[in-house]
């Protein structure tokens, strides 16, 4: 099975477009919550409360929609 090389971009684009609330878990165990505002090859912008955080992707372990589901997959 070959993985789609754009799976990360598709997932993040959907979260940004739908303004989905997410939990971002870092490799050190810290959980950040908010909405993804934007992303590039190396980082994501996470809006939470009154501010925006720049989080480097190499520090991220998991990005999970708060509702536990996302509309990223198309129906089969």
Backbone as CSV, one residue per row, in Angstrom:
resi,resn,N_x,N_y,N_z,CA_x,CA_y,CA_z,C_x,C_y,C_z
1,UNK,0.838,-1.168,0.000,0.000,0.000,0.000,0.888,1.238,0.000
2,UNK,0.630,2.148,-0.895,1.401,3.383,-0.940,0.567,4.505,-0.324
3,UNK,1.187,5.282,0.521,0.489,6.381,1.184,0.426,7.593,0.259
4,UNK,-0.666,8.316,0.343,-0.813,9.555,-0.405,0.171,10.566,0.175
5,UNK,1.074,11.117,-0.629,2.085,12.032,-0.090,1.501,13.330,0.467
6,UNK,0.250,13.622,0.152,-0.351,14.877,0.605,-1.341,14.669,1.748
7,UNK,-1.322,13.525,2.407,-2.318,13.245,3.440,-2.257,14.280,4.562
8,UNK,-1.061,14.687,4.965,-0.923,15.699,6.022,-1.532,17.022,5.576
9,UNK,-1.212,17.449,4.366,-1.743,18.716,3.871,-3.260,18.673,3.747
10,UNK,-3.808,17.586,3.239,-5.267,17.466,3.105,-5.947,17.536,4.463
11,UNK,-5.379,16.844,5.440,-5.940,16.833,6.791,-5.924,18.235,7.390
12,UNK,-4.773,18.895,7.333,-4.645,20.226,7.915,-5.484,21.260,7.158
13,UNK,-5.543,21.162,5.839,-6.365,22.088,5.042,-7.829,21.999,5.451
14,UNK,-8.318,20.782,5.667,-9.708,20.593,6.072,-9.960,21.212,7.443
15,UNK,-9.032,21.014,8.369,-9.187,21.587,9.707,-9.193,23.112,9.669
16,UNK,-8.346,23.702,8.835,-8.295,25.167,8.704,-9.581,25.671,8.054
17,UNK,-9.979,25.044,6.948,-11.145,25.490,6.194,-12.426,25.410,7.019
18,UNK,-12.581,24.328,7.783,-13.800,24.136,8.567,-13.718,24.763,9.955
19,UNK,-12.593,25.408,10.257,-12.376,26.050,11.557,-12.691,25.092,12.699
20,UNK,-12.188,23.877,12.576,-12.421,22.826,13.552,-11.565,23.048,14.793
21,UNK,-12.174,22.893,15.964,-11.414,22.953,17.215,-10.566,21.682,17.302
22,UNK,-9.308,21.843,17.679,-8.387,20.704,17.734,-7.620,20.679,19.048
23,UNK,-7.162,19.489,19.386,-6.166,19.298,20.430,-4.876,18.925,19.724
24,UNK,-3.805,19.631,20.043,-2.486,19.348,19.486,-1.628,18.816,20.634
25,UNK,-1.191,17.573,20.517,-0.345,16.965,21.535,1.107,17.055,21.085
26,UNK,1.952,17.594,21.948,3.365,17.718,21.637,4.116,16.467,22.069
27,UNK,5.310,16.277,21.553,6.090,15.086,21.873,6.457,15.026,23.351
28,UNK,6.446,16.161,24.045,6.748,16.162,25.482,5.506,15.950,26.338
29,UNK,4.352,15.696,25.703,3.126,15.389,26.429,2.191,16.558,26.662
30,UNK,2.616,17.755,26.367,1.764,18.933,26.566,0.653,18.938,25.526
31,UNK,-0.556,19.315,25.987,-1.699,19.428,25.082,-2.015,20.901,24.867
32,UNK,-2.133,21.298,23.611,-2.552,22.645,23.246,-3.913,22.533,22.576
33,UNK,-4.796,23.480,22.835,-6.130,23.455,22.238,-6.383,24.756,21.497
34,UNK,-7.159,24.676,20.433,-7.514,25.866,19.679,-7.986,25.501,18.290
35,UNK,-7.863,26.456,17.378,-8.210,26.248,15.977,-6.977,26.527,15.136
36,UNK,-6.758,25.680,14.129,-5.639,25.913,13.224,-5.984,27.075,12.303
37,UNK,-5.106,28.060,12.263,-5.319,29.229,11.412,-4.608,29.075,10.081
38,UNK,-3.422,28.442,10.101,-2.622,28.277,8.895,-1.511,27.276,9.185
39,UNK,-0.849,26.845,8.114,0.287,25.931,8.264,1.172,26.040,7.042
40,UNK,2.417,25.616,7.217,3.337,25.492,6.093,4.136,24.216,6.286
41,UNK,5.240,24.113,5.600,6.044,22.899,5.642,6.602,22.611,7.037
42,UNK,6.848,23.650,7.834,7.545,23.476,9.105,6.741,23.794,10.358
43,UNK,5.638,24.528,10.232,4.938,24.994,11.423,3.441,25.128,11.191
44,UNK,2.695,25.228,12.302,1.268,25.515,12.249,0.994,26.716,13.148
45,UNK,-0.019,27.500,12.790,-0.483,28.594,13.627,-1.735,28.115,14.344
46,UNK,-1.707,28.158,15.664,-2.818,27.699,16.482,-3.413,28.897,17.211
47,UNK,-4.679,29.211,16.910,-5.391,30.304,17.576,-6.068,29.751,18.816
48,UNK,-5.826,30.398,19.959,-6.497,29.995,21.185,-6.615,31.199,22.099
49,UNK,-7.816,31.400,22.630,-8.033,32.556,23.493,-7.715,33.835,22.756
50,UNK,-6.969,34.719,23.396,-6.697,36.016,22.777,-5.491,36.028,21.838
51,UNK,-4.791,34.909,21.706,-3.557,34.947,20.931,-3.400,33.821,19.930
52,UNK,-2.276,33.879,19.247,-1.916,32.881,18.248,-0.552,32.322,18.615
53,UNK,-0.407,31.005,18.508,0.875,30.363,18.795,1.440,29.777,17.509
54,UNK,2.730,29.917,17.321,3.439,29.260,16.241,4.017,27.976,16.831
55,UNK,3.577,26.840,16.315,4.027,25.546,16.833,4.780,24.829,15.717
56,UNK,6.025,24.464,15.979,6.815,23.784,14.967,6.384,22.324,14.849
57,UNK,6.236,21.858,13.628,5.736,20.505,13.386,6.612,19.433,14.009
58,UNK,7.914,19.656,14.103,8.780,18.618,14.672,8.490,18.388,16.151
59,UNK,7.771,19.330,16.786,7.409,19.181,18.201,6.037,18.541,18.390
60,UNK,5.310,18.324,17.288,3.948,17.787,17.373,3.954,16.276,17.237
61,UNK,3.227,15.643,18.140,3.023,14.202,18.078,1.716,13.882,17.360
62,UNK,0.620,14.552,17.768,-0.719,14.223,17.265,-1.557,15.487,17.140
63,UNK,-2.350,15.550,16.083,-3.366,16.590,15.934,-4.702,15.868,15.847
64,UNK,-5.621,16.216,16.758,-6.892,15.504,16.812,-8.047,16.503,16.920
65,UNK,-9.032,16.392,16.029,-10.216,17.242,16.177,-10.864,16.985,17.536
66,UNK,-11.383,18.034,18.165,-11.969,17.894,19.497,-13.130,16.910,19.487
67,UNK,-13.917,16.922,18.421,-15.042,15.992,18.359,-14.600,14.571,18.026
68,UNK,-13.297,14.371,17.815,-12.763,13.042,17.545,-12.909,12.590,16.116
69,UNK,-13.588,13.401,15.316,-13.792,13.017,13.921,-13.532,14.217,13.026
70,UNK,-13.252,13.920,11.772,-13.050,14.982,10.800,-13.662,14.540,9.486
71,UNK,-14.006,15.486,8.657,-14.603,15.188,7.361,-13.547,14.994,6.285
72,UNK,-12.328,14.633,6.687,-11.234,14.511,5.738,-11.474,13.365,4.770
73,UNK,-11.948,12.236,5.277,-12.182,11.091,4.405,-13.452,11.262,3.615
74,UNK,-13.382,10.880,2.353,-14.567,10.922,1.527,-15.349,9.633,1.713
75,UNK,-16.683,9.689,1.663,-17.469,8.462,1.837,-17.112,7.411,0.808
76,UNK,-17.127,6.167,1.232,-16.824,5.067,0.293,-18.062,4.414,-0.217
